[in-house]
C-alpha cells in the first residue's frame, strides 16, 4: 500500500514524537532520547589515546553508547537558552606574531562545536564535522568540574559534613592505602600527595591503565584496584604539592556516591539537570549501571546543556525558582587557586588549579597586545583532553563552551590552551 506524502510525513512525525516521549533505543541506549545522527561502527574505546582525527570525531560523539552509561533525563521544566545572535567574524587574536580570526581559530584548533553565551543569551554558535544540536559529546575531564560542583551540593545538604573530613570517613575502602590521610578538599585540589601517572603518551601510565580497565566487563573492580592499590605510594604530605590526578578525581567521584547514596547521574539529574531546565537527556559513563559512574570524566551532553551548566555556575548555583543549592561563596572558592608546590608557576603566579577548575588566564609572563578581559580572579575553566572546555566569567556574565579534537591530548600551555585564552579574551572584549 502506498501512502500519500502528507500521510507519510504525519506518520513519521508521530513516530518521532513517540520516540521523544518514551526514549528511543535507535542508538542502543535504553530510555534515552537519541541524537539524530548515530554513527555506525564507532572506534574501539581501548585505543582512545591513539585514535586518528576522524576516529576521534566519531568516538567522542558516540562515547555515550560505546560504554555502559547511566542516563540523566531532562524533565518537564526544560527551557532552551534565549538567542540573540551576533556577528563575531571581526573578532581577532594575535599569536606567534600573526593575526587570526574566529574562523582561523576553529580550523587551527579542530573545533567541532562552540557556543558563546552573553547575559544569558546565545550570541554565537558553531557545529562542525557532522555534529548538531542533538549530538551528545563526551567531556573528558570537563566532567571533573561537574563532580566538583556536585560535591558542593552534597556539602550544602550535609551529606558531606566538611571538606576537611578525611576521605576514609565516607569511603572506608581507602584504609591501609596512601589515600588514608587525604581530605575531600585535597582531592578537589589535586594535592593528595599520592603518586599517579597522568602521562597520555605513555602506554604504561596509570591513566593508560585506567583507560584499558574501562574497556573491560569488570571496569569498577579493575579501576578500584588500580587506584586503591596498597602498593601506591605517597610522594608528598597531603596538601603540600599539586599534581593533576585522574586517579584522585575517580576516588572523589567514588566517595561522593558513597556519601550521597546515589550514582553521579542520579544526583546530577535530581539536583541540577531537571531543576535547572536542561534541554536534553545526557549520559554518564558507568562502571556499574545505576550504582557507580566515573568521577574523572564520562559526562556526555548536548552543547546547549554544556552552556546551561556554565550558566548554573555563573548563577552561583541558583535554580530558576530562586533556590540556591550551592554553599555561599562556593564558586569563588572553586576559583581560589591553591598555593601548593607546582601549582604556582611563572605563567600562573597566582596558582593553576582550584576545586577541579583551571586557571587558564593569559600567562603573566607573556608580552601580548591581545585584550586581557578574563581575569584569573573571576574566571573558571573546565578543561578536558583534546580540547573540551567550559569557561565561566561572572563579572562579564559570559560563558563559552567548546568541543575539539586536538591532535594531542594535552599540548603545553604555549599551544592550544593559550590560543583559547587569547580567542576567548578577544570575544569577551568584543561583547563588552
C-alpha positions in Angstrom: 0.0 0.0 0.0 1.3 3.4 -0.9 0.9 6.4 1.3 0.4 10.0 0.1 3.2 12.3 1.0 1.2 14.2 3.6 0.2 10.9 5.3 3.8 9.6 5.3 5.1 12.8 6.8 2.4 12.7 9.5 3.3 9.0 10.3 7.0 9.9 10.6 6.2 12.9 12.9 4.1 10.7 15.1 6.9 8.1 15.3 9.4 10.8 16.2 7.1 12.1 18.9 6.6 8.7 20.3 10.3 8.1 20.5 10.8 11.5 22.2 8.1 10.6 24.8 9.3 7.1 25.6 13.0 7.3 24.9 14.1 5.9 21.5 16.5 3.0 21.5 17.7 3.5 17.9 21.2 4.4 19.4 21.2 1.3 21.6 20.8 3.2 24.9 17.6 2.4 26.8 15.4 5.3 28.0 17.4 7.9 26.0 16.1 10.4 23.6 18.8 9.7 21.0 20.7 12.1 18.8 19.6 12.5 15.2 23.0 11.3 14.0 24.0 7.8 15.1 27.3 6.7 13.5 27.9 3.1 12.6 30.9 1.1 14.0 32.5 3.6 16.4 36.2 3.0 17.0 37.4 0.7 19.8 37.5 2.6 23.1 40.6 0.8 24.3 42.5 2.7 21.7 41.1 6.1 22.6 44.5 7.7 23.3 45.8 6.7 19.9 42.8 7.4 17.7 43.4 9.4 14.5 41.5 12.6 13.9 38.4 11.1 12.2 38.2 8.3 14.8 38.3 10.9 17.5 35.3 12.8 16.0 33.2 9.6 15.7 34.5 8.2 19.0 33.7 11.4 21.0 30.2 11.8 19.8 29.5 8.1 20.3 31.1 7.7 23.7 27.7 7.7 25.4 26.9 4.4 23.7 30.4 2.9 23.4 30.4 2.3 27.2 27.7 1.3 29.6 26.0 4.5 30.7 23.5 5.9 33.1 21.0 8.3 31.6 20.2 11.6 33.3 16.8 12.8 32.0 15.7 16.3 31.0 12.4 17.0 32.8 9.2 18.9 32.2 11.0 22.2 33.2 13.3 22.0 30.1 13.9 25.5 28.8 16.1 26.4 25.8 18.5 29.3 26.2 17.3 32.5 24.6 19.1 33.6 21.4 20.3 37.0 20.3 22.8 36.0 17.6 25.6 38.5 16.8 28.3 38.7 14.1 31.7 37.8 15.6 33.5 37.5 12.3 35.6 40.6 13.0 37.0 39.2 16.3 40.7 38.5 16.0 43.6 37.4 18.3 47.4 37.7 17.8 49.5 34.6 18.3 53.1 34.0 17.3 53.3 37.4 15.6 50.3 36.6 13.4 46.7 37.7 13.4 43.9 35.1 13.3 40.1 35.3 13.0 37.5 33.2 14.7 37.3 31.1 11.5 41.0 30.6 11.7 40.7 29.5 15.4 38.1 26.9 14.6 40.3 25.4 11.9 43.6 25.6 13.9 42.1 24.0 17.0 40.0 21.3 15.3 36.8 22.8 16.9 33.7 20.6 16.3 31.3 22.7 18.4 31.4 26.1 20.1 28.8 28.3 21.8 29.1 31.8 23.3 26.5 32.9 25.9 26.4 36.5 27.0 24.0 37.9 29.6 22.1 34.6 29.5 21.6 34.6 25.7 23.3 32.6 23.0 25.0 35.2 20.8 27.0 32.8 18.6 27.2 29.1 17.9 29.0 26.7 15.6 28.7 23.0 14.8 31.2 21.1 12.6 32.2 17.6 11.5 28.6 16.4 11.3 27.7 17.5 14.8 24.4 19.2 15.6 22.2 20.4 18.4 21.3 16.8 19.4 24.9 15.5 19.5 26.0 14.1 22.8 29.7 14.9 23.0 31.9 13.5 25.7 33.5 15.8 28.2 36.7 14.1 29.1 38.0 15.9 32.2 35.4 18.7 31.9 33.4 16.1 33.9 35.7 16.7 36.9 34.3 20.2 37.2 30.7 18.8 37.2 31.8 16.3 40.0 33.3 19.2 42.0 30.0 21.1 41.7 28.1 18.1 43.0 30.4 17.8 45.9 29.5 21.4 46.7 25.8 20.5 46.7 26.5 17.5 48.9 28.3 19.8 51.3 25.3 22.2 51.3 23.0 19.3 52.1 25.2 18.0 54.9 25.8 14.7 53.2 29.4 15.7 53.3 29.9 17.5 56.6 33.2 19.3 55.8 35.7 19.5 53.0 38.4 18.9 55.6 36.9 15.5 56.5 39.2 12.6 55.6 38.1 10.6 52.6 38.1 7.5 54.8 35.0 8.8 56.7 32.9 8.3 53.6 35.0 5.7 51.8 36.3 3.1 54.3 37.9 1.1 51.4 40.9 3.5 51.5 42.1 2.2 54.9 45.6 0.9 54.6 46.3 2.8 51.4 48.2 6.0 50.6 44.8 7.8 50.4 44.0 7.1 54.1 45.1 10.6 55.4 43.8 12.6 52.4 40.9 15.0 52.8 38.0 15.8 50.5 39.4 19.3 49.9 42.8 17.8 48.9 41.1 15.5 46.3 39.3 18.6 44.9 42.5 20.5 44.7 44.6 17.5 43.4 47.0 18.0 46.4 46.7 14.5 47.8 50.4 13.8 47.6 49.6 10.3 46.2 51.5 9.1 43.2 49.6 8.9 39.9 50.9 8.8 36.4 48.8 11.0 34.1 51.0 10.8 31.0 48.7 10.4 28.0 51.6 9.4 25.7 52.9 6.5 27.9 51.0 3.2 27.3 52.1 2.1 30.8 51.0 5.2 32.7 48.3 4.9 35.3 45.9 6.8 33.1 46.5 4.4 30.2 45.9 1.5 32.6 42.6 3.2 33.7 41.6 3.5 30.0 42.3 -0.2 29.5 40.3 -1.1 32.6 37.3 0.9 31.2 37.3 -1.4 28.1 36.7 -4.5 30.3 33.5 -6.0 31.7 34.8 -5.6 35.2 35.6 -1.9 35.0 34.8 -0.9 38.6 36.8 -3.7 40.1 39.7 -3.1 37.8 39.9 0.7 38.4 39.2 0.4 42.1 42.1 -2.0 42.4 44.3 0.3 40.3 43.5 3.5 42.3 43.4 2.0 45.8 46.3 -0.4 45.4 48.2 -0.8 48.7 51.3 -0.6 46.7 50.5 3.0 45.6 52.8 5.4 47.4 52.8 9.0 48.6 55.3 11.4 47.1 54.5 14.3 49.5 52.4 15.1 52.6 48.8 15.8 51.8 48.2 19.5 50.8 51.9 20.3 50.2 52.2 19.6 46.4 49.9 19.8 43.4 49.8 17.1 40.7 46.9 16.6 38.3 45.4 13.2 39.0 42.5 11.4 37.3 43.0 8.7 39.9 42.3 11.1 42.7 39.4 12.5 40.7 38.0 9.0 40.3 38.3 8.5 44.0 36.4 11.8 44.6 33.5 10.6 42.5 33.5 7.2 44.3 33.5 9.0 47.6 30.7 11.3 46.5 28.5 8.4 45.6 29.1 6.7 48.9 28.3 9.9 50.8 25.1 10.6 48.9 23.9 7.0 48.4 23.3 7.8 44.7 25.1 7.4 41.5 26.6 10.6 39.9 24.0 10.5 37.2 21.1 10.2 39.6 22.4 13.0 41.8 23.1 15.3 38.8 19.5 14.6 37.4 17.9 15.3 40.8 19.9 18.4 41.8 20.8 20.2 38.6 19.6 18.7 35.3 15.9 18.7 35.8 15.5 21.7 38.3 17.7 24.0 36.1 15.8 23.1 33.0 18.4 21.3 30.8 17.1 20.8 27.3 18.2 17.2 26.5 18.9 13.9 28.2 22.6 13.2 28.9 24.6 10.0 29.7 27.3 9.4 32.3 29.8 6.7 31.7 29.1 4.0 34.2 31.2 1.2 35.6 28.2 -0.4 37.4 24.9 0.7 35.9 22.8 2.6 38.4 25.5 2.3 41.1 28.8 3.7 40.0 29.7 6.4 37.4 33.1 7.7 36.6 34.4 10.5 38.7 37.3 11.5 36.4 35.3 12.0 33.2 32.3 10.4 31.4 29.8 13.3 31.1 28.0 13.3 27.7 25.6 16.1 26.8 24.5 18.4 24.0 26.4 21.7 23.5 23.5 23.8 24.8 23.4 21.9 28.1 27.2 22.3 28.4 26.4 26.0 28.1 23.5 25.8 30.6 25.8 24.1 33.1 28.1 27.1 32.7 25.1 29.4 33.4 24.3 27.4 36.6 27.9 28.1 37.8 27.6 31.8 36.7 24.4 32.0 38.9 26.3 30.7 42.0 24.1 27.6 41.8 20.7 29.3 41.9 17.7 27.5 40.4 15.0 29.3 38.3 12.7 29.3 41.4 15.4 31.2 43.4 16.6 28.3 45.4 20.4 28.3 45.9 21.8 24.8 46.1 25.5 25.6 46.3 27.1 26.9 49.5 27.6 30.6 49.8 30.9 31.6 48.1 31.3 28.2 46.6 32.1 29.4 43.1 34.5 32.0 44.4 36.3 29.3 46.4 36.3 27.0 43.4 38.4 29.6 41.6 40.7 30.3 44.6 43.8 28.8 43.1 45.7 26.6 45.5 49.2 27.7 46.5 50.8 24.2 46.8 54.1 23.5 45.2 53.9 23.1 41.4 50.5 24.9 41.2 52.4 28.3 41.3 54.4 28.8 38.0 55.8 31.9 36.2 52.9 31.9 33.8 50.4 31.4 36.7 51.9 33.0 39.8 48.5 33.1 41.5 48.2 29.3 41.1 47.0 26.9 38.4 44.1 24.9 39.9 41.1 25.3 42.2 38.3 22.9 43.0 38.8 20.9 39.8 38.6 24.1 37.8 41.6 25.5 35.9 43.2 28.9 35.8 43.8 29.4 32.1 44.5 33.1 32.2 46.7 34.7 29.5 50.1 33.8 31.0 51.5 36.5 33.3 54.9 36.3 31.7 53.6 36.7 28.1 54.0 40.0 26.4 51.0 40.5 24.2 48.8 43.1 22.6 45.7 40.9 23.0 42.8 42.0 25.2 43.1 40.7 28.8 39.5 40.9 30.0 39.1 37.5 31.6 40.9 38.0 34.9 42.1 34.9 36.7 40.3 36.0 39.9 37.0 36.0 38.0 37.3 33.1 35.5 36.9 29.4 35.8 38.0 27.0 33.1 36.8 23.3 32.9 39.3 21.7 30.6 39.4 18.2 29.1 42.0 16.5 27.0 41.8 17.0 23.2 40.3 20.5 23.7 37.0 20.2 25.6 36.1 23.4 27.6 33.6 25.3 29.6 34.7 28.9 30.5 32.7 30.9 33.0 33.3 34.6 33.9 30.7 36.0 36.3 31.9 39.7 36.0 31.4 39.7 32.2 28.3 37.4 32.5 30.0 35.3 29.9 30.0 31.5 29.2 31.9 29.9 26.3 31.9 26.2 25.6 34.0 24.2 23.1 34.3 20.8 21.7 37.5 19.9 19.9 39.7 17.0 18.6 43.2 18.3 19.1 45.9 16.1 17.6 47.5 15.8 21.0 45.7 15.1 24.2 47.3 17.8 26.3 49.5 20.3 24.5 51.7 22.6 26.6 50.2 25.9 27.7 52.1 27.6 24.9 49.9 25.9 22.3 46.1 25.3 22.2 45.2 26.3 25.7 47.0 29.6 25.1 45.2 30.2 21.8 41.9 29.5 23.6 42.7 32.1 26.3 43.6 34.6 23.6 40.5 33.9 21.5 38.1 33.9 24.4 39.5 37.1 25.7 39.0 38.8 22.3 35.4 37.5 22.3 34.9 38.9 25.8 36.3 42.3 24.7 34.1 42.4 21.6 30.9 41.7 23.7 31.6 44.3 26.4 
